[in-house]
Every structure is written in C-alpha cells, then in structure tokens.
Amino acid sequence: QPLVPIMIAPITGSLFIAGLFIFVIGAPIASLMDGLTALLTSMSTGNVVLLGIVLGGMAGFDMGGPFNKVAFLFSVGMIASGQT
C-alpha cells in the first residue's frame, strides 16, 4: 500500500502523459514538419534568395523551437547532399 503514492502513481502518470504527447500532440506536429520540409525542398529548386528569406524567418521566428530546428536540419541536409 505505501508504494502506490511513491512509485505506482508517478509511473502511471508519466506513461499517460508520454502517450498523450506521442500520439495526440506528436502526430500533428510531425505532419506539419513534413509539410514544411516538402515546401522548403520545392523552393530549393527555384529562387534561392526567397529560400534564404524563408529560412531566416523560420530561424528567427521562435529562437530555438521547432521551426528553427526544421530550418537548420533542412539547411544541413541540403549542404550534405551537395545542393547549395
């Protein structure tokens, strides 16, 4: 009986919140990030200045949040694949 408030309740709550983040919040965010990556990939074949403006805006929008991460990873991926 003494283990319930010390171990069982926190573990159960943590698993519930983790499932909520992964399945309820994570799926829409993942589709949004895939859409942004597809948009940026389609822009890379056109106007490079516009692509730079969009990537700069994404990097400055949330200062280290998900949009900044997508902009950085897209840029590194483009450099690694040889498309500059």
HELIX and SHEET records of a PDB file:
HELIX    1   1 LEU A    3  LEU A    3  1                                   1    
HELIX    2   2 VAL A    4  ILE A    8  3                                   5    
HELIX    3   3 ALA A    9  GLY A   19  1                                  11    
HELIX    4   4 LEU A   20  ILE A   25  3                                   6    
HELIX    5   5 GLY A   26  MET A   43  1                                  18    
HELIX    6   6 VAL A   48  ASP A   62  1                                  15    
HELIX    7   7 PRO A   66  ALA A   80  1                                  15    
END                                                                             
